Amino acid sequence: MQALALKYRPRNFGELIGQESVSQSLIRALEGGRIGHAYLFSGLRGSGKTSSARIFSKALVCEQGPTAHPCEVCAHCKAANEGRHMDIIEMDAASHRKIDDIRELIEQTKYAPAAARFKIFIIDEVHMLTKEAFNALLKTLEEPPAYVKFILATTDPLKLPATVLSRTQHFRFKQISRLNIVKHLENILKNEGIAYEKEALEILARSGSGSLRDTLTLLDQAIIYGAGDVSQNAVASMLGLLDPARVEEILEVISRADISRLKELISELEVYEPEMIIDELVANLKDKFLGGDPKFSLLIYERFFRILAQSKSLLSISGDNGFALTLMFFMMIEALNLKTIGEAIDEAKRENLAAAQDFTEQGARSARAVSNASASPVLRQGTREISDARPASSPSVSGARPQRPTAPAPQNLGAYEIFLGKIYDRDYELGECFKRCIEFSGFDGVTMSLLSSAQGGDQAKLRTNSKIVMQILRAAFGEGAKIQILPKPSEQILAHSPQNSEADVKNARQDYEPAKPADVPTEISQAAKLQKVVESSQSENLGADLKTDSKISDDLSFLDDELARMQNPQILNEKKPFYIEESSAQTAPSKNLSDGAQNKTAFNESGADENTNGAISDDKTQNFSESKQKGEFDFNELRSSQDRDKMREEGVLREASRLFGEPQILKN
């Protein structure tokens, strides 16, 4: 009985399996008359290289040819099919590899064909020729006689010299697909009248590794082993493979995480080759994945394939196959317990929200405790009610400054700490800049209120990374989260300015810090006005520069004049109006400008009433009276515009020199 690989060997281009590109190229060359003098066929064993060379040779010598469809009835076709044609010479380069064999071949090229129109040389396994043999063949291969055709076949074209490759038309035979092999096996078994199971044919096709000849050889063996019945169990047993049912059992035990049963399976599988077990698992999972089996998710398939690939690499460095299989199975069980990326993100968001809520509750309790402790009849939370009563021992403007009331802690400070920590994780320098220039004010679960003192490079860095900051905020607290920038008090801005020393900041705090409401009501009024001016002058952008805002200089004129009168003896000696109590009209003017006495009269230093000399108009007198009743004193209204401008400039320059050093006046 003839072997199936020989019995069903293709005899024309239509019978070639899985090499459509090669067959189409050769057919069109024959039909178009564009026939080369040398061809090189390379590819996997059993892919049809030698068969294609014989079919092409028969097409060249056919009496009806050269034709893509040999007649199969002429003498040349019959002789070619039987392998006895005188002008089709096959040479095995593995056994005829020396230079003497090539010299003999070259000698034959000098003689014309005996019967056909071409003399064709088929050199199989041409890569086995020696270097000298290749060199001897080069000249003839490049310029052979017109009636000579060379067809070279090899499984390893990389071993051929570049000079040979450049002289031939190279056709690459690809690996035959498993589907094409299974169909071809079904046709053969139907023609032979042999019963079979398709699963058994799939095992044979997978074991053949894309070689049709190897698969047909295994099929011959399976027919003999199964006594004329090709079954799945018989083929698996013949090849020493795992029964597909056993592979399914392994995957089922892994999915249930049944450790006891898995230990039993590991003991039973020690008789099999571990590489074969891994290959069978890969094949089974691949079929499930391509078939859309919902047993495992896409992520689980990816994890299983990765583990199997790593385990196969482990076999090459580990001598204990049982250890490699055990590690592989336990890694597959652990892979089922891992969370997906989406689940991990959702859990992280839930944890952040829960932590934010806990910190919100803690912050609310702390705020209530602080507000209850700091509440008093004079200063109430959320208001600025000032008592009319003033203790007799109240300090003056030039005296010691009382301490400020303690402000309640901002709500939900923990949420801000989480937010700041994520900024540090993303960009450490951005986190340092954020911590240095931004102060937390509050967070209601949606809007995070922040106080900014950024200037110069810090301001530019925060603006550049604003999108990153918003992404971090929304990733931590939801897509609806947003940031609200609030103006920062002036003393905090001075503290963050890199130009100011600690002494300057301390002096500025003493000058601008308001006294307690119950002690100095007038000073609190002026400090509140100063705070309002500073807050209104700040820009919505981060780190607005307060020193370049011209509005602040105008609104601080009352402070400039007051400081000038307190610190400059020359100004105190000028004949400018001031206010004293009627009971002390004959004494020197008081320096306690914040005294809230109701009975005051305007005098000059000579004791003359300004109203009698017409220095103050009736309107100004009326405004002055109203100001006395309100407890507000505007010295600028009692001076000329030139004096006010001069006093303003001098006060600003002195104060700027004291706080910031010698000022630089910028010109527009």
C-alpha positions as CSV (number, residue, x, y, z in Angstrom):
1,M,0.0,0.0,0.0
2,Q,1.4,3.4,-1.0
3,A,1.8,6.1,1.6
4,L,-0.8,8.8,1.6
5,A,1.8,11.6,1.2
6,L,2.9,10.0,-2.1
7,K,-0.5,8.8,-3.3
8,Y,-2.0,12.3,-2.9
9,R,0.9,14.3,-4.1
10,P,-0.3,17.3,-6.2
11,R,0.1,16.9,-10.0
12,N,-1.0,20.4,-11.1
13,F,-1.2,23.9,-9.7
14,G,-4.8,23.5,-8.7
15,E,-4.0,20.7,-6.3
16,L,-1.4,22.7,-4.4
17,I,-2.7,23.3,-0.8
18,G,-2.2,26.7,0.9
19,Q,0.2,28.2,-1.7
20,E,-2.1,30.3,-3.8
21,S,0.3,33.2,-4.2
22,V,3.1,30.9,-5.6
23,S,0.9,29.0,-7.9
24,Q,-0.7,32.2,-9.3
25,S,2.7,33.7,-10.0
26,L,3.9,30.6,-11.9
27,I,0.7,30.3,-13.8
28,R,0.8,33.9,-15.0
29,A,4.5,33.5,-16.0
30,L,3.7,30.5,-18.1
31,E,0.6,32.1,-19.7
32,G,2.5,35.4,-20.4
33,G,5.7,33.7,-21.7
34,R,7.8,35.5,-19.1
35,I,9.8,32.5,-18.0
36,G,13.1,33.0,-16.1
37,H,16.2,31.0,-16.3
38,A,16.6,30.3,-12.6
39,Y,14.0,29.9,-9.7
40,L,14.5,29.5,-6.0
41,F,11.7,27.8,-3.9
42,S,12.1,28.2,-0.1
43,G,9.9,27.3,2.8
44,L,8.9,24.9,5.6
45,R,9.4,21.2,5.0
46,G,6.3,19.5,3.4
47,S,5.0,22.9,2.1
48,G,5.1,21.9,-1.6
49,K,8.4,23.1,-2.9
50,T,9.5,19.9,-4.7
51,S,6.0,19.2,-5.9
52,S,5.7,22.8,-7.4
53,A,9.1,22.3,-9.1
54,R,7.9,19.1,-10.7
55,I,4.6,20.6,-11.8
56,F,6.4,23.6,-13.3
57,S,8.9,21.4,-15.1
58,K,6.0,19.3,-16.6
59,A,4.3,22.5,-17.7
60,L,7.5,23.5,-19.6
61,V,8.0,20.2,-21.4
62,C,4.4,19.4,-22.2
63,E,3.7,19.1,-25.9
64,Q,0.9,21.7,-25.5
65,G,3.1,24.0,-23.7
66,P,4.6,25.9,-22.2
67,T,1.2,26.0,-20.5
68,A,-0.2,26.4,-17.1
69,H,-2.4,23.4,-17.6
70,P,-0.5,20.4,-18.8
71,C,-2.4,17.9,-20.8
72,E,-1.4,14.9,-18.7
73,V,-1.7,12.6,-21.7
74,C,1.3,13.3,-23.9
75,A,4.5,11.3,-23.5
76,H,6.3,14.1,-21.8
77,C,3.6,14.6,-19.2
78,K,3.4,10.9,-18.5
79,A,7.2,10.6,-18.2
80,A,7.3,13.6,-15.9
81,N,4.5,12.2,-13.6
82,E,6.4,8.9,-13.4
83,G,9.7,10.7,-12.7
84,R,11.6,9.2,-15.6
85,H,11.8,12.1,-18.1
86,M,15.3,12.4,-19.6
87,D,15.3,16.2,-19.7
88,I,14.1,16.8,-16.1
89,I,17.2,16.1,-13.9
90,E,16.8,16.1,-10.1
91,M,19.8,16.3,-7.9
92,D,20.0,16.0,-4.1
93,A,22.5,18.6,-3.0
94,A,22.7,16.9,0.5
95,S,24.4,13.9,-1.1
96,H,26.0,15.6,-4.2
97,R,27.4,18.7,-2.5
98,K,31.0,18.8,-3.7
99,I,32.5,20.8,-6.5
100,D,33.0,17.7,-8.6
101,D,29.2,17.1,-8.6
102,I,28.7,20.7,-9.8
103,R,31.3,20.3,-12.5
104,E,29.4,17.2,-13.8
105,L,26.2,19.2,-13.8
106,I,27.8,22.1,-15.7
107,E,29.1,19.6,-18.2
108,Q,25.5,18.4,-18.9
109,T,24.3,21.9,-19.6
110,K,26.5,22.0,-22.7
111,Y,24.3,19.5,-24.5
112,A,20.9,20.2,-25.9
113,P,17.7,18.5,-24.5
114,A,17.1,14.9,-25.7
115,A,13.4,15.1,-26.4
116,A,11.8,18.2,-24.9
117,R,12.3,21.9,-25.6
118,F,14.0,22.6,-22.3
119,K,16.5,20.8,-20.1
120,I,15.5,21.4,-16.5
121,F,17.8,20.9,-13.4
122,I,16.0,20.6,-10.0
123,I,18.5,20.9,-7.1
124,D,16.9,20.0,-3.8
125,E,18.3,21.1,-0.5
126,V,20.6,23.5,-2.3
127,H,21.8,25.1,0.9
128,M,23.9,21.9,1.6
129,L,26.4,22.7,-1.3
130,T,29.9,23.7,-0.3
131,K,31.2,27.2,-0.8
132,E,33.4,26.0,-3.7
133,A,30.4,24.3,-5.3
134,F,28.4,27.5,-5.1
135,N,31.2,29.5,-6.6
136,A,31.6,27.0,-9.5
137,L,27.8,27.2,-10.2
138,L,27.6,31.0,-10.2
139,K,28.6,31.6,-13.9
140,T,26.4,29.0,-15.3
141,L,23.5,30.1,-13.0
142,E,23.8,33.7,-14.2
143,E,24.1,33.0,-18.0
144,P,22.9,29.5,-18.8
145,P,22.1,28.3,-22.4
146,A,18.6,29.3,-23.6
147,Y,17.3,25.7,-23.3
148,V,18.5,25.3,-19.6
149,K,16.3,26.1,-16.6
150,F,17.4,25.9,-13.0
151,I,14.9,25.3,-10.1
152,L,16.6,25.4,-6.6
153,A,14.7,24.3,-3.5
154,T,15.8,24.8,0.2
155,T,14.4,25.0,3.7
156,D,17.0,27.5,4.8
157,P,17.6,30.3,2.3
158,L,19.7,32.3,4.7
159,K,22.5,29.8,4.2
160,L,22.7,30.6,0.5
161,P,25.3,33.2,-0.7
162,A,23.9,36.6,-1.8
163,T,25.4,36.0,-5.2
164,V,23.0,33.0,-5.7
165,L,20.0,34.8,-4.3
166,S,20.6,37.7,-6.7
167,R,20.6,35.4,-9.8
168,T,17.3,33.7,-9.1
169,Q,13.6,34.5,-8.8
170,H,12.8,33.8,-5.1
171,F,9.4,32.3,-4.2
172,R,8.6,31.8,-0.5
173,F,6.3,29.0,0.5
174,K,4.4,29.8,3.7
175,Q,3.2,27.5,6.4
176,I,0.0,25.8,5.5
177,S,-2.9,26.8,7.8
178,R,-4.6,24.2,10.1
179,L,-8.0,24.7,8.4
180,N,-6.6,23.9,5.0
181,I,-4.9,20.8,6.3
182,V,-8.1,19.6,8.1
183,K,-10.1,20.0,4.9
184,H,-7.5,18.1,2.9
185,L,-7.5,15.2,5.5
186,E,-11.2,15.0,5.3
187,N,-11.1,14.6,1.5
188,I,-8.5,11.9,1.7
189,L,-10.4,9.9,4.4
190,K,-13.6,10.2,2.4
191,N,-11.8,8.9,-0.7
192,E,-10.3,6.1,1.4
193,G,-13.6,5.3,3.1
194,I,-12.2,5.6,6.6
195,A,-14.3,6.7,9.6
196,Y,-12.9,9.7,11.5
197,E,-13.7,12.3,14.1
198,K,-13.0,15.9,13.2
199,E,-11.4,16.6,16.7
200,A,-8.9,13.9,15.9
201,L,-8.0,15.6,12.6
202,E,-7.5,18.9,14.4
203,I,-5.1,17.2,16.8
204,L,-3.2,15.8,13.8
205,A,-3.1,19.1,12.0
206,R,-1.8,20.8,15.2
207,S,0.8,18.2,15.6
208,G,2.0,18.5,12.0
209,S,3.0,22.2,12.7
210,G,1.9,23.4,9.3
211,S,3.7,20.7,7.3
212,L,1.2,18.7,5.1
213,R,3.7,15.9,4.5
214,D,4.2,15.4,8.3
215,T,0.4,15.5,8.9
216,L,-0.2,12.9,6.2
217,T,2.5,10.7,7.8
218,L,0.7,11.0,11.2
219,L,-2.6,10.2,9.5
220,D,-1.2,6.9,8.2
221,Q,0.0,6.1,11.7
222,A,-3.4,7.0,13.2
223,I,-5.3,4.8,10.7
224,I,-3.1,1.9,11.7
225,Y,-3.3,2.6,15.5
226,G,-7.1,2.9,15.4
227,A,-7.6,-0.1,13.2
228,G,-9.2,1.9,10.5
229,D,-11.0,4.4,12.8
230,V,-9.5,7.8,13.4
231,S,-10.9,8.8,16.9
232,Q,-9.9,11.6,19.2
233,N,-8.9,9.4,22.1
234,A,-6.9,7.1,19.9
235,V,-5.0,9.9,18.3
236,A,-4.3,11.6,21.6
237,S,-3.1,8.3,23.1
238,M,-0.9,7.6,20.0
239,L,0.8,11.0,20.2
240,G,1.1,10.9,24.0
241,L,-1.0,14.0,24.3
242,L,-3.5,15.0,27.0
243,D,-7.0,13.9,26.4
244,P,-9.1,17.1,25.6
245,A,-11.5,16.1,28.3
246,R,-8.5,16.1,30.8
247,V,-7.6,19.6,29.6
248,E,-11.1,20.8,30.2
249,E,-11.0,19.2,33.7
250,I,-7.8,21.1,34.5
251,L,-9.3,24.5,33.5
252,E,-12.5,23.7,35.5
253,V,-10.4,22.9,38.6
254,I,-8.5,26.1,38.2
255,S,-11.7,28.2,37.8
256,R,-13.1,26.7,41.0
257,A,-9.8,27.1,42.8
258,D,-10.1,23.5,44.1
259,I,-6.6,23.1,45.6
260,S,-7.1,19.5,46.7
261,R,-8.1,18.2,43.3
262,L,-5.4,20.3,41.7
263,K,-2.8,18.5,43.8
264,E,-4.1,15.2,42.5
265,L,-3.9,16.4,38.9
266,I,-0.3,17.5,39.3
267,S,0.6,14.0,40.5
268,E,-1.3,12.4,37.6
269,L,0.3,14.7,35.0
270,E,3.9,13.9,35.9
271,V,3.9,11.1,33.3
272,Y,3.4,13.7,30.5
273,E,5.9,16.1,29.0
274,P,5.4,19.5,30.6
275,E,5.9,21.3,27.3
276,M,3.2,19.2,25.8
277,I,0.8,20.0,28.7
278,I,1.4,23.7,28.2
279,D,0.9,23.5,24.4
280,E,-2.4,21.7,24.9
281,L,-3.6,24.3,27.4
282,V,-2.6,27.1,25.0
283,A,-4.4,25.4,22.1
284,N,-7.5,24.9,24.2
285,L,-7.6,28.4,25.5
286,K,-6.9,29.8,22.0
287,D,-9.9,27.8,20.6
288,K,-12.1,29.1,23.4
289,F,-10.9,32.7,22.9
290,L,-11.4,32.7,19.1
291,G,-14.7,30.9,19.5
292,G,-16.0,33.5,21.9
293,D,-16.4,31.2,24.9
294,P,-17.8,33.3,27.7
295,K,-16.3,31.1,30.4
296,F,-13.4,33.6,30.9
297,S,-13.2,37.3,30.3
298,L,-10.7,38.9,27.9
299,L,-8.5,40.0,30.8
300,I,-8.4,36.4,32.2
301,Y,-7.4,35.1,28.7
302,E,-4.6,37.6,28.5
303,R,-3.4,36.7,32.0
304,F,-3.5,32.9,31.3
305,F,-1.6,33.3,28.0
306,R,1.1,35.4,29.8
307,I,1.4,32.8,32.6
308,L,1.7,29.9,30.1
309,A,4.4,31.7,28.1
310,Q,6.4,32.4,31.3
311,S,6.0,28.8,32.4
312,K,7.4,27.5,29.1
313,S,10.4,29.7,29.6
314,L,10.8,28.4,33.2
315,L,11.1,24.8,31.9
316,S,14.4,25.6,30.2
317,I,16.0,26.7,33.5
318,S,14.3,24.4,36.0
319,G,15.1,20.7,36.2
320,D,11.9,19.9,38.3
321,N,9.0,19.7,35.9
322,G,6.5,19.2,38.7
323,F,7.6,22.4,40.3
324,A,7.1,24.3,37.1
325,L,3.6,22.9,36.6
326,T,2.6,23.6,40.2
327,L,3.8,27.1,40.0
328,M,1.9,27.6,36.7
329,F,-1.4,26.3,38.1
330,F,-1.3,28.4,41.3
331,M,-0.5,31.5,39.3
332,M,-3.5,30.8,37.1
333,I,-5.7,30.5,40.2
334,E,-4.3,33.8,41.6
335,A,-4.9,35.5,38.2
336,L,-8.7,34.8,38.7
337,N,-8.7,36.8,42.0
338,L,-7.0,39.9,40.5
339,K,-9.3,42.9,39.9
340,T,-9.7,44.5,36.6
341,I,-8.5,48.0,35.9
342,G,-12.0,49.4,36.0
343,E,-12.8,47.7,39.3
344,A,-9.6,49.0,40.9
345,I,-10.4,52.6,39.7
346,D,-13.9,52.4,41.1
347,E,-12.7,51.1,44.4
348,A,-10.1,53.8,44.7
349,K,-12.7,56.5,44.0
350,R,-15.0,55.0,46.7
351,E,-12.2,55.0,49.2
352,N,-11.3,58.6,48.4
353,L,-14.9,59.7,48.8
354,A,-15.3,57.8,52.0
355,A,-12.1,59.3,53.4
356,A,-13.3,62.8,52.3
357,Q,-16.6,62.3,54.1
358,D,-14.8,61.2,57.3
359,F,-12.6,64.2,57.2
360,T,-15.6,66.4,56.5
361,E,-17.3,65.2,59.6
362,Q,-14.1,65.6,61.7
363,G,-13.6,69.1,60.3
364,A,-17.2,70.1,61.0
365,R,-16.9,68.9,64.6
366,S,-13.6,70.8,65.0
367,A,-15.0,73.9,63.5
368,R,-18.0,73.8,65.9
369,A,-15.7,73.3,68.9
370,V,-13.5,76.2,67.9
371,S,-16.4,78.5,67.2
372,N,-18.0,77.7,70.6
373,A,-14.7,78.4,72.4
374,S,-14.0,81.7,70.6
375,A,-17.6,83.1,70.8
376,S,-18.0,86.3,73.0
377,P,-20.5,89.2,73.4
378,V,-18.1,91.5,71.5
379,L,-17.1,89.4,68.5
380,R,-19.6,86.9,67.1
381,Q,-18.9,84.3,64.3
382,G,-19.8,85.6,60.9
383,T,-20.3,89.2,62.0
384,R,-18.2,92.2,62.9
385,E,-20.4,93.7,65.8
386,I,-18.3,96.1,67.8
387,S,-19.2,97.2,71.3
388,D,-19.5,100.9,72.0
389,A,-17.9,100.5,75.4
390,R,-14.2,100.8,75.5
391,P,-12.0,99.9,78.5
392,A,-10.0,102.7,80.1
393,S,-6.8,100.7,79.7
394,S,-7.2,100.4,76.0
395,P,-3.8,100.7,74.3
396,S,-3.1,103.5,71.8
397,V,-2.0,103.2,68.2
398,S,1.6,103.4,69.2
399,G,1.2,101.0,72.1
400,A,1.3,97.2,72.2
401,R,-0.8,95.4,69.7
402,P,-3.4,92.9,71.1
403,Q,-3.5,89.4,69.6
404,R,-6.0,88.4,66.9
405,P,-9.0,86.1,67.6
406,T,-8.3,82.5,66.6
407,A,-10.0,81.6,63.3
408,P,-11.8,78.3,63.0
409,A,-10.0,75.5,61.1
410,P,-11.1,75.1,57.5
411,Q,-13.7,72.4,56.8
412,N,-12.7,69.1,55.2
413,L,-8.9,69.6,55.5
414,G,-8.3,65.9,55.0
415,A,-9.8,66.0,51.5
416,Y,-7.2,68.7,50.7
417,E,-4.4,66.5,52.1
418,I,-5.5,63.7,49.8
419,F,-5.6,66.1,46.9
420,L,-2.2,67.5,47.7
421,G,-0.7,64.0,48.0
422,K,-1.9,63.1,44.6
423,I,-0.3,66.2,43.1
424,Y,3.0,65.1,44.8
425,D,2.6,61.7,43.2
426,R,2.1,63.2,39.8
427,D,4.8,65.9,39.9
428,Y,6.9,66.5,43.0
429,E,7.9,70.0,42.0
430,L,4.3,71.0,41.2
431,G,3.3,69.7,44.7
432,E,6.0,71.8,46.3
433,C,4.9,74.9,44.4
434,F,1.2,74.1,45.3
435,K,2.1,73.7,49.0
436,R,4.2,76.9,49.1
437,C,1.7,79.2,47.3
438,I,-1.8,77.7,48.0
439,E,-3.7,77.6,51.3
440,F,-6.8,75.5,51.8
441,S,-10.0,77.3,52.7
442,G,-12.8,74.7,52.5
443,F,-14.4,71.9,50.5
444,D,-18.1,71.1,50.3
445,G,-17.8,67.9,48.3
446,V,-17.9,69.7,44.9
447,T,-16.1,73.0,45.1
448,M,-12.7,73.3,46.8
449,S,-11.9,76.9,47.9
450,L,-8.2,77.8,47.9
451,L,-6.2,81.0,48.8
452,S,-3.4,81.8,46.5
453,S,-0.3,83.9,47.0
454,A,1.6,82.7,43.9
455,Q,3.9,85.3,42.1
456,G,6.4,85.2,39.3
457,G,7.7,81.8,38.4
458,D,5.3,80.0,40.8
459,Q,2.3,81.8,39.2
460,A,3.5,80.7,35.7
461,K,4.0,77.1,36.8
462,L,0.5,76.9,38.4
463,R,-1.1,78.4,35.2
464,T,0.8,76.0,33.0
465,N,-0.2,72.9,35.0
466,S,-3.8,74.0,35.7
467,K,-5.2,71.2,33.5
468,I,-3.2,68.6,35.4
469,V,-4.4,70.0,38.7
470,M,-8.0,69.8,37.5
471,Q,-7.5,66.2,36.2
472,I,-6.2,65.1,39.6
473,L,-9.1,66.8,41.5
474,R,-11.7,65.2,39.3
475,A,-10.0,61.8,39.4
476,A,-10.1,62.0,43.2
477,F,-13.6,63.6,43.8
478,G,-15.6,63.1,40.6
479,E,-16.1,64.8,37.3
480,G,-18.2,67.5,38.9
481,A,-15.4,68.7,41.2
482,K,-14.0,72.3,40.7
483,I,-11.7,74.8,42.2
484,Q,-12.5,78.3,43.4
485,I,-9.6,80.7,44.0
486,L,-10.2,83.3,46.8
487,P,-8.1,86.4,47.6
488,K,-5.6,85.9,50.3
489,P,-5.1,88.4,53.2
490,S,-2.3,90.9,52.6
491,E,0.0,89.8,55.4
492,Q,0.0,86.2,54.0
493,I,0.9,87.5,50.6
494,L,3.8,89.5,52.2
495,A,4.9,86.4,54.0
496,H,5.0,84.4,50.7
497,S,6.9,87.1,48.8
498,P,10.5,86.1,48.3
499,Q,11.6,89.8,48.5
500,N,10.5,90.3,52.1
501,S,12.5,89.3,55.2
502,E,10.9,87.9,58.3
503,A,11.4,91.3,60.1
504,D,9.6,93.1,57.3
505,V,6.7,90.7,57.5
506,K,6.6,91.1,61.3
507,N,6.5,94.9,61.0
508,A,3.9,94.8,58.3
509,R,1.7,92.6,60.4
510,Q,2.0,94.9,63.4
511,D,1.1,98.0,61.2
512,Y,-1.8,96.3,59.4
513,E,-3.1,94.0,62.1
514,P,-6.4,95.3,63.6
515,A,-6.9,95.5,67.3
516,K,-9.7,93.7,69.2
517,P,-13.1,95.3,68.5
518,A,-13.8,95.9,72.2
519,D,-10.5,97.7,72.7
520,V,-10.0,100.1,69.8
521,P,-13.1,100.5,67.7
522,T,-11.6,103.2,65.4
523,E,-8.5,101.2,64.7
524,I,-10.7,98.2,63.8
525,S,-12.7,100.3,61.5
526,Q,-9.5,101.5,59.7
527,A,-8.0,98.0,59.6
528,A,-11.2,96.7,58.2
529,K,-11.1,99.3,55.5
530,L,-7.5,98.4,54.8
531,Q,-8.4,94.7,54.6
532,K,-11.3,95.5,52.2
533,V,-9.0,97.6,50.0
534,V,-6.4,94.8,49.8
535,E,-9.0,92.2,49.0
536,S,-10.6,94.2,46.3
537,S,-7.3,94.9,44.7
538,Q,-6.4,91.3,44.2
539,S,-6.9,89.7,40.8
540,E,-8.8,86.5,40.1
541,N,-5.5,85.0,38.8
542,L,-3.1,83.2,41.1
543,G,-0.5,85.4,42.8
544,A,-1.5,88.9,41.7
545,D,1.2,91.4,42.4
546,L,-0.1,93.9,45.0
547,K,2.8,96.4,44.7
548,T,2.0,97.3,41.1
549,D,-1.7,98.1,41.7
550,S,-2.1,101.9,41.7
551,K,-5.5,101.7,43.3
552,I,-4.0,100.5,46.6
553,S,-1.8,103.7,46.9
554,D,-4.9,105.9,46.5
555,D,-7.0,104.0,49.0
556,L,-4.2,103.9,51.6
557,S,-3.9,107.7,51.6
558,F,-5.5,108.0,55.0
559,L,-2.8,105.6,56.4
560,D,0.0,107.5,54.7
561,D,-1.1,110.8,56.3
562,E,-1.5,109.2,59.7
563,L,1.9,107.6,59.6
564,A,3.4,110.8,58.4
565,R,2.0,112.8,61.2
566,M,3.1,110.2,63.8
567,Q,6.7,109.7,62.5
568,N,7.7,113.1,61.0
569,P,8.2,116.0,63.6
570,Q,8.2,118.6,60.8
571,I,4.7,117.6,59.7
572,L,3.5,117.8,63.3
573,N,4.8,121.4,63.5
574,E,2.9,122.5,60.3
575,K,-0.2,124.5,60.7
576,K,-2.6,121.8,59.8
577,P,-6.0,121.2,61.5
578,F,-6.3,118.5,64.1
579,Y,-8.8,117.5,66.6
580,I,-8.6,117.7,70.4
581,E,-11.1,117.5,73.2
582,E,-12.6,120.8,74.3
583,S,-11.3,120.3,77.9
584,S,-7.7,120.2,76.7
585,A,-7.9,122.9,74.0
586,Q,-5.0,124.9,75.5
587,T,-2.6,121.8,75.7
588,A,-0.5,120.2,73.0
589,P,-2.4,118.1,70.5
590,S,-2.9,114.4,71.4
591,K,-1.2,111.7,69.4
592,N,-3.9,109.2,70.2
593,L,-5.7,109.8,66.9
594,S,-8.1,107.0,67.5
595,D,-9.8,108.5,70.6
596,G,-13.6,108.2,70.2
597,A,-14.6,111.3,72.2
598,Q,-17.7,113.1,70.9
599,N,-16.9,116.8,71.7
600,K,-14.0,117.9,69.4
601,T,-13.3,121.2,67.6
602,A,-10.9,122.1,64.8
603,F,-8.0,124.4,65.8
604,N,-4.8,125.6,64.4
605,E,-1.7,125.7,66.5
606,S,-2.1,129.4,67.3
607,G,-5.4,128.6,69.0
608,A,-7.5,130.4,66.3
609,D,-10.7,128.8,65.1
610,E,-10.4,127.7,61.5
611,N,-14.0,128.2,60.8
612,T,-13.7,132.0,61.6
613,N,-10.9,132.4,59.1
614,G,-12.7,130.6,56.3
615,A,-10.2,127.8,56.0
616,I,-12.9,125.2,56.2
617,S,-16.2,125.6,54.2
618,D,-19.6,124.9,55.6
619,D,-19.8,121.7,53.5
620,K,-16.6,120.4,55.0
621,T,-17.7,121.4,58.5
622,Q,-20.9,119.4,58.0
623,N,-19.0,116.4,56.6
624,F,-16.7,116.7,59.5
625,S,-19.6,116.7,62.0
626,E,-21.1,113.6,60.3
627,S,-17.7,111.9,60.4
628,K,-17.4,112.6,64.2
629,Q,-20.7,111.0,64.8
630,K,-19.7,107.9,62.8
631,G,-16.4,107.7,64.5
632,E,-14.5,108.2,61.2
633,F,-11.8,110.9,60.6
634,D,-10.7,111.8,57.1
635,F,-7.8,114.2,57.4
636,N,-7.5,114.5,53.6
637,E,-10.8,116.4,53.4
638,L,-9.3,119.2,55.5
639,R,-6.2,119.6,53.3
640,S,-5.7,121.0,49.8
641,S,-5.2,118.6,46.9
642,Q,-1.5,119.6,46.6
643,D,-0.8,118.8,50.3
644,R,-2.7,115.5,50.0
645,D,-0.6,114.4,46.9
646,K,2.6,115.4,48.6
647,M,1.7,113.6,51.8
648,R,0.6,110.5,49.9
649,E,3.8,110.3,48.0
650,E,6.0,110.8,51.0
651,G,4.1,108.2,53.1
652,V,4.2,105.6,50.4
653,L,7.9,106.1,49.8
654,R,8.7,105.9,53.5
655,E,6.6,102.8,54.1
656,A,7.9,101.1,51.0
657,S,11.5,101.9,52.1
658,R,10.9,100.5,55.5
659,L,9.2,97.3,54.4
660,F,10.9,96.5,51.1
661,G,14.1,98.6,50.9
662,E,14.8,101.3,48.4
663,P,11.8,101.3,46.0
664,Q,12.1,101.3,42.2
665,I,9.6,103.6,40.5
666,L,8.5,102.1,37.2
667,K,7.6,104.4,34.3
668,N,4.9,103.5,31.8
